[in-house]
Amino acid sequence: MGTFTEQLESLLGESGWLNTESAAKYTTDWLKLTQSQPLGVARPATVEVLCSLVQLCQENAVQIVPQGGNTGLVLGSVPTPAERSCIIVSIERMNAIEHIDTIGCTVTVQAGAVLEQLQCAIGDAGLTLPLHLGSGGSAQIGGLISTNAGGYHAHRDGMMGDRVLGLDVVLPNGQIWSGNRALIKDNAGYDLKRLFCGAEGTLGIVTRATLRLEPLPTSTETLLLACNSLADALNVLRCAQSLAGPLLSAAEFMHSAGISLLQQQCPQVNNPLDTIPPYALLIEFTSSSDMLNLQPIVERLLEQSLEKQWAIDGVVAGNESQRKALWQLREEIPEGQRLHGPQLKHDVSVPVASLPEFIDVATKACHSVMNSVLVNPFGHLADGNVHFNLSAPIDAPDEFVALKQEFNTAVYDAVVGFNGSIAAEHGLGRNKVSLADQTRSQTERLLMKKIKQAIDPNSIMNRGVIVAPSDEDPIKG
């Protein structure tokens, strides 16, 4: 029979099993904060091999940490350094785009396909998956489903789970649940596929999906506005919604702190506004109809925003190059902050109307912890998702790091006070499970525990994610 790892090597082949010495990109998280030490990394190439792999782990009481593109920010796709009796399972070799249905506007794709590659393939067919986020060149479909990823267009097109019509999943017992039907309407019982959207690999490994697509936009208009307050930005948003309805595809806001850090750290990224305003608002309209002209909408929005003094400056992209430059300003905000030094990230959401007050309350709470902390809120205005990030002052990085828990408490207490969510689009991973339990009711916590126990009674799938280890049964050999 051989040892467990010898059996894995035999099952997976030379390129399918990596020891930890040759697997740094899999064992280190995206932010490079944790270096895990699993037994190794499994890279199955077929569903049949994956099923055998899962069964082998069950028999040997070895935990599985499923991994997509490893672009998560909350330690959901790598084990902790203390977890040694586990393997990482990467599905990157199962990456075929199997079928594009141009009539039904769907695509059937294996879970290891990278989002950007999928977008290129369906784009050639005149279709798009309306999910756009900064990690699109690395993020994989299975991981995006398992984390229920959000992105820039969630307010209009929904989260990743809203695009899922059907799934194939390898369950913790090694069996396959096949619910991969290309149906918009399917009310034949519990909607099982939704269980796996956002489950972060705790209930099984997604191997294949059928996704709902949209026609590729044929016209786009993008503008950047300078606003004196977030309340003004919300007035612009409401005006844009009234003028354009579902043609409004994105509404992203940036704070002066983030733009300033970006200009300091990445001077090659251009800010087309005359100054750095308190808030900048990036608005985009898209249409897939040649019958619609978006330009009058943009002109009217700009006119009203300036007339009512909701905006003090504005720039409209005149071509695709200028559009990309405006988006680069938004997309590089996290990079400017990363290059500045130590930071704390908080992916949270509150009701849209509460955004200005929440940011004010949370900012004051953080300044009460450390007066010189740099507060950089930015994100998705139309759905209330704020990346409430903090950066260390230049002269006190160690003090900032030492106050991590106090900062987290300040931000999350404010979120709860506004009836918000402590995990808007990044999930819980291993970082936020105990925090989530503090904000869950006992009924909610018990329901999640029962779901986990029903599907993964031996708790081998991504133990310690979603459900706290103390609520999971011991792994049984």
C-alpha positions in Angstrom: 0.0 0.0 0.0 2.7 2.5 0.9 2.5 5.6 3.0 -0.2 8.2 2.5 2.0 10.5 0.5 3.3 7.5 -1.6 -0.3 6.6 -2.4 -1.0 10.2 -3.4 2.1 10.3 -5.6 0.9 7.1 -7.3 -2.6 8.4 -7.8 -1.7 11.9 -9.0 1.5 11.3 -11.0 4.7 13.3 -11.1 3.1 16.6 -12.0 0.0 16.1 -9.8 1.8 15.9 -6.4 4.1 18.7 -5.1 6.0 18.6 -1.9 6.1 21.8 0.1 9.6 22.6 -1.1 8.3 23.1 -4.7 5.0 24.6 -3.8 5.6 28.1 -2.3 3.0 29.8 -4.5 0.4 27.5 -3.1 1.4 27.4 0.5 1.8 31.2 0.9 -1.3 33.4 1.1 -2.0 36.3 -1.4 -0.9 39.0 1.1 2.2 36.9 2.0 1.4 37.0 5.7 1.4 33.2 6.2 3.6 30.4 5.1 1.8 27.1 5.7 3.4 23.7 6.0 1.0 21.1 4.6 2.0 17.6 3.6 2.0 18.8 0.1 -0.1 20.1 -2.8 -2.4 17.9 -4.9 -3.2 18.9 -8.5 -5.7 16.4 -9.9 -6.4 16.6 -13.6 -9.7 14.8 -13.6 -12.8 14.5 -11.5 -12.3 10.8 -11.1 -8.8 11.3 -9.6 -10.2 14.0 -7.3 -12.8 11.6 -6.0 -10.2 9.0 -5.3 -8.1 11.6 -3.6 -10.9 12.8 -1.3 -11.7 9.2 -0.4 -8.1 8.6 0.5 -8.0 11.6 2.7 -11.1 10.4 4.5 -9.6 7.0 5.1 -6.4 8.6 6.5 -8.1 11.5 8.5 -6.2 14.1 6.5 -7.7 17.5 6.1 -8.3 19.0 2.7 -7.8 22.7 2.0 -9.4 23.4 -1.4 -7.6 26.2 -3.4 -8.5 28.1 -6.5 -6.3 31.0 -7.7 -5.2 31.7 -4.1 -6.2 35.3 -4.4 -8.2 35.5 -1.2 -7.4 38.0 1.6 -8.8 36.2 4.7 -6.7 33.0 4.8 -9.4 30.8 3.3 -7.2 28.9 0.8 -4.1 28.1 2.9 -3.9 26.3 6.2 -2.4 27.9 9.3 1.3 27.0 9.9 0.2 24.8 12.8 -2.0 22.6 10.6 0.4 19.9 9.4 -1.9 16.9 8.8 -3.5 18.4 5.7 -3.0 18.8 2.0 -3.9 21.7 -0.3 -5.9 20.6 -3.3 -5.5 22.9 -6.4 -7.9 22.4 -9.2 -5.9 24.5 -11.7 -5.4 21.6 -14.1 -9.2 21.2 -14.5 -9.7 24.3 -16.5 -11.5 23.5 -19.8 -14.2 25.8 -21.2 -16.5 23.1 -22.3 -19.5 24.8 -24.0 -20.6 28.3 -24.9 -24.3 28.5 -25.6 -24.9 31.8 -27.5 -28.6 31.3 -27.7 -29.2 30.6 -24.0 -26.4 32.9 -23.0 -24.6 30.4 -20.8 -21.2 28.8 -20.5 -20.2 25.4 -19.0 -16.7 25.6 -17.6 -14.4 23.6 -15.3 -13.6 25.2 -12.0 -9.9 25.7 -12.6 -10.5 28.1 -15.5 -9.1 31.6 -14.8 -11.7 34.4 -15.0 -9.7 36.6 -17.5 -9.3 33.6 -19.9 -13.0 32.8 -19.6 -13.9 36.4 -20.4 -11.7 36.3 -23.5 -13.3 33.1 -24.8 -16.9 34.2 -24.2 -16.1 37.7 -25.5 -15.2 36.2 -28.9 -18.8 34.9 -28.9 -20.2 38.3 -28.0 -20.9 37.5 -24.4 -19.6 38.5 -21.0 -19.7 37.3 -17.4 -20.6 40.5 -15.5 -18.0 39.9 -12.8 -15.0 42.2 -12.8 -12.4 42.5 -10.1 -8.8 43.3 -9.6 -7.6 39.7 -9.4 -9.3 38.6 -12.6 -6.0 37.5 -14.1 -5.4 34.9 -11.3 -8.8 34.1 -9.8 -10.4 30.8 -10.8 -14.1 30.1 -11.4 -14.3 27.5 -8.6 -12.8 29.9 -6.1 -15.0 32.7 -7.2 -18.0 30.5 -6.7 -16.8 29.2 -3.4 -16.2 32.7 -2.0 -19.3 34.1 -3.8 -17.1 36.9 -5.1 -18.5 40.4 -5.7 -16.7 43.0 -7.7 -17.5 46.3 -9.4 -21.0 45.4 -10.8 -22.6 43.5 -8.0 -25.3 46.2 -7.4 -26.6 45.5 -10.9 -25.6 42.0 -11.9 -25.3 40.3 -8.5 -22.6 38.3 -6.8 -21.0 35.3 -8.4 -23.6 33.0 -6.9 -26.3 34.9 -8.7 -24.6 33.9 -12.0 -24.5 30.1 -11.2 -27.2 28.0 -12.9 -25.7 24.6 -12.1 -22.8 22.9 -10.4 -20.9 19.7 -10.1 -19.3 19.2 -6.7 -17.1 16.5 -5.2 -18.5 15.9 -1.7 -16.4 15.1 1.4 -17.2 11.4 1.1 -15.7 11.4 -2.4 -19.0 11.1 -4.2 -20.1 13.6 -6.9 -23.2 15.7 -6.6 -24.2 16.7 -10.2 -26.6 19.5 -10.3 -25.3 21.1 -13.5 -28.4 22.2 -15.3 -28.6 25.2 -17.5 -31.9 26.3 -16.1 -33.0 29.7 -14.9 -36.1 28.3 -13.4 -35.7 25.1 -11.3 -37.9 24.9 -8.2 -37.6 21.1 -7.7 -36.7 21.2 -4.0 -34.0 22.8 -2.0 -31.6 25.0 -4.1 -28.6 22.8 -3.2 -26.2 24.7 -5.5 -26.6 27.8 -3.4 -25.1 25.9 -0.4 -21.8 25.8 -2.2 -21.7 29.4 -3.2 -19.9 31.2 -0.5 -19.2 28.0 1.5 -15.4 28.6 1.0 -14.7 24.9 0.3 -16.1 23.7 3.6 -18.8 21.5 2.1 -17.1 20.1 -1.0 -15.0 21.0 -4.0 -16.7 22.7 -7.0 -15.4 21.0 -10.2 -17.7 22.3 -13.0 -20.3 25.1 -13.4 -22.8 26.4 -15.8 -22.9 30.2 -15.6 -25.4 32.8 -16.8 -23.9 35.3 -19.2 -25.0 38.7 -20.7 -24.5 40.2 -24.1 -21.2 42.0 -24.4 -21.6 45.8 -24.0 -21.2 47.6 -27.3 -21.0 51.1 -25.8 -19.5 52.5 -22.6 -19.4 55.9 -21.1 -17.2 56.6 -18.0 -16.7 59.7 -15.9 -14.8 60.7 -12.8 -16.3 63.3 -10.5 -14.8 65.2 -7.5 -17.1 65.5 -4.5 -16.8 67.4 -1.3 -18.5 64.7 0.7 -19.8 61.1 0.4 -23.4 62.5 0.9 -22.8 64.5 -2.3 -21.6 61.4 -4.0 -24.8 59.5 -3.0 -26.8 62.3 -4.6 -24.9 61.8 -7.8 -25.5 58.1 -7.6 -29.3 58.6 -7.1 -29.3 61.0 -10.1 -27.4 58.5 -12.2 -29.9 55.7 -11.3 -32.8 57.9 -12.2 -31.3 58.9 -15.5 -30.0 55.5 -16.6 -31.6 52.7 -14.5 -29.9 49.4 -15.3 -27.6 51.1 -17.7 -25.6 52.2 -14.7 -23.0 49.4 -14.4 -20.5 50.8 -11.8 -20.3 53.4 -9.1 -16.9 53.4 -7.3 -15.8 55.8 -4.6 -12.3 56.8 -3.5 -11.2 58.8 -0.5 -8.5 61.6 -0.6 -6.3 59.5 1.6 -6.1 56.6 -0.9 -5.6 58.9 -3.8 -2.8 60.7 -2.0 -1.0 57.5 -1.1 -1.3 56.3 -4.7 0.2 59.5 -6.0 3.1 59.2 -3.5 3.8 55.5 -4.2 2.8 55.2 -7.8 3.3 58.6 -9.5 2.9 57.0 -12.9 -0.8 56.6 -12.2 -2.5 59.8 -13.4 -5.1 61.7 -11.4 -7.0 63.7 -14.1 -8.8 65.9 -11.6 -7.4 69.4 -10.9 -6.9 68.6 -7.2 -7.3 65.6 -4.8 -10.9 66.0 -3.6 -12.3 64.7 -0.4 -14.0 62.0 -2.4 -13.8 60.9 -6.1 -16.6 59.0 -7.7 -16.1 56.8 -10.8 -19.3 56.3 -12.7 -19.8 54.0 -15.7 -22.7 53.3 -18.0 -22.8 50.3 -20.4 -25.3 49.1 -23.1 -25.4 46.2 -25.4 -27.9 47.9 -27.7 -26.8 49.9 -30.8 -30.1 51.7 -30.5 -29.1 53.5 -27.3 -26.9 56.6 -27.1 -25.3 56.9 -23.6 -23.6 60.2 -24.2 -26.7 62.4 -23.4 -27.0 60.6 -20.1 -23.4 61.4 -19.2 -23.8 65.0 -20.2 -27.0 65.4 -18.2 -25.5 63.8 -15.1 -22.4 66.0 -15.3 -24.6 69.1 -15.8 -26.9 68.4 -12.9 -24.1 67.3 -10.6 -22.2 70.6 -11.1 -25.3 72.7 -11.1 -26.5 71.3 -7.8 -22.9 71.4 -6.4 -22.9 67.7 -5.7 -19.6 67.7 -7.7 -17.0 70.3 -7.9 -15.1 68.9 -10.9 -15.5 66.2 -13.5 -13.7 64.4 -16.3 -15.4 62.3 -19.0 -13.4 59.6 -20.8 -13.2 60.4 -24.5 -11.9 57.0 -25.7 -10.9 53.6 -24.4 -7.4 54.6 -23.4 -8.8 57.4 -21.2 -11.4 55.0 -19.8 -8.7 52.6 -18.7 -6.7 55.4 -17.1 -9.8 56.4 -15.0 -10.2 52.8 -13.9 -6.5 52.4 -13.2 -6.9 55.2 -10.6 -9.5 53.1 -8.8 -7.9 49.7 -9.2 -4.5 50.8 -8.0 -5.7 52.3 -4.7 -4.9 49.1 -2.8 -1.4 49.0 -4.4 -0.6 52.5 -3.2 -1.6 51.5 0.3 0.4 48.3 0.2 3.6 50.1 -0.9 3.1 52.7 1.9 3.7 50.1 4.6 1.7 48.2 7.3 -2.0 48.2 6.8 -5.2 46.6 8.1 -8.0 45.7 5.7 -11.7 45.6 6.6 -14.1 44.4 3.9 -17.5 45.4 5.3 -20.9 46.6 4.1 -23.7 48.7 5.5 -27.0 50.0 4.0 -26.2 52.4 1.2 -27.9 55.4 2.9 -25.8 54.8 6.0 -22.5 55.0 4.3 -21.5 58.6 5.1 -22.5 58.3 8.8 -20.8 54.9 9.1 -17.5 56.2 7.7 -17.7 59.2 10.0 -18.3 57.0 13.1 -15.7 54.4 12.2 -13.1 57.0 11.4 -13.6 58.7 14.7 -13.4 55.4 16.5 -10.1 54.6 14.8 -8.7 58.0 15.6 -9.6 57.4 19.2 -7.4 54.4 19.1 -4.5 56.2 17.4 -4.9 59.8 16.4 -2.4 59.7 13.5 -3.7 56.5 11.8 -4.4 57.0 8.1 -8.0 56.0 7.2 -8.7 55.0 3.6 -12.3 54.0 2.9 -13.1 53.1 -0.7 -15.2 50.7 -2.6 -18.6 50.0 -4.2 -20.9 52.9 -3.5 -24.1 51.4 -5.1 -24.1 48.3 -2.9 -22.7 49.7 0.4 -19.5 47.7 0.3 -16.6 49.6 1.9 -13.0 48.5 2.0 -12.3 50.4 5.3 -8.6 50.2 5.2 -6.1 51.6 7.7 -2.4 52.5 7.2 0.3 53.1 9.7 1.7 56.6 10.1 5.3 56.9 8.8 6.7 57.5 12.2 4.8 54.8 14.2 4.5 51.5 12.2 5.2 49.3 15.2 2.7 51.0 17.4 0.1 50.7 14.6 0.7 47.0 14.3 0.5 46.5 18.0 -3.0 48.1 18.0 -4.5 45.7 15.4 -7.1 44.3 17.8 -8.2 47.7 19.0 -8.6 48.9 15.4 -10.6 45.8 14.4 -12.9 46.2 17.4 -13.5 49.9 16.5 -14.4 49.2 12.9 -16.5 46.1 13.5 -18.4 47.6 16.4 -19.3 50.4 14.0 -20.4 48.0 11.4 -22.7 46.1 13.8 -24.1 49.4 15.0 -25.3 50.1 11.5 -26.7 46.6 11.0 -24.0 45.8 8.5 -21.9 42.8 7.6 -18.3 42.1 8.7 -17.6 40.3 5.5 -19.1 41.9 2.4 -17.3 40.1 -0.5 -14.1 38.6 0.7 -15.6 35.9 2.9 -14.6 34.8 6.4 -11.6 32.5 5.7 -9.8 31.7 8.9 -9.4 35.3 9.9 -13.0 36.2 10.7 -14.6 33.0 12.0 -14.5 33.9 15.7 -15.6 37.5 14.9 -18.5 36.1 12.9 -19.6 34.0 15.8 -19.7 37.1 18.0 -22.2 38.7 15.6 -24.3 35.7 14.8 -27.3 34.7 16.8 -27.2 31.3 18.5 -29.8 30.0 16.0 -27.7 31.1 13.0 -24.6 29.6 14.5 -26.4 26.3 15.2 -27.8 26.1 11.6 -24.4 26.5 10.1 -23.0 23.9 12.4 -25.7 21.4 11.5 -25.2 22.0 7.7 -21.5 21.4 8.1 -22.0 18.2 10.1 -24.6 16.9 7.7 -22.4 17.2 4.7 -18.9 16.8 6.2 -19.4 14.8 9.4 -15.7 14.1 9.7 -14.8 17.7 9.2 -12.0 17.2 6.6 -13.0 20.0 4.3 -11.3 23.4 5.1 -11.7 22.9 8.8 -11.9 26.1 10.8 -13.5 28.1 8.0 -17.1 29.4 8.2 -17.6 27.1 11.3 -15.3 27.5 14.3 -13.1 24.5 15.0 -14.8 24.3 18.5 -18.1 23.7 16.7 -16.8 20.9 14.4 -16.5 17.2 15.2 -13.0 15.8 15.5 -11.5 14.3 12.4 -12.0 10.6 12.6 -9.6 8.1 11.1 
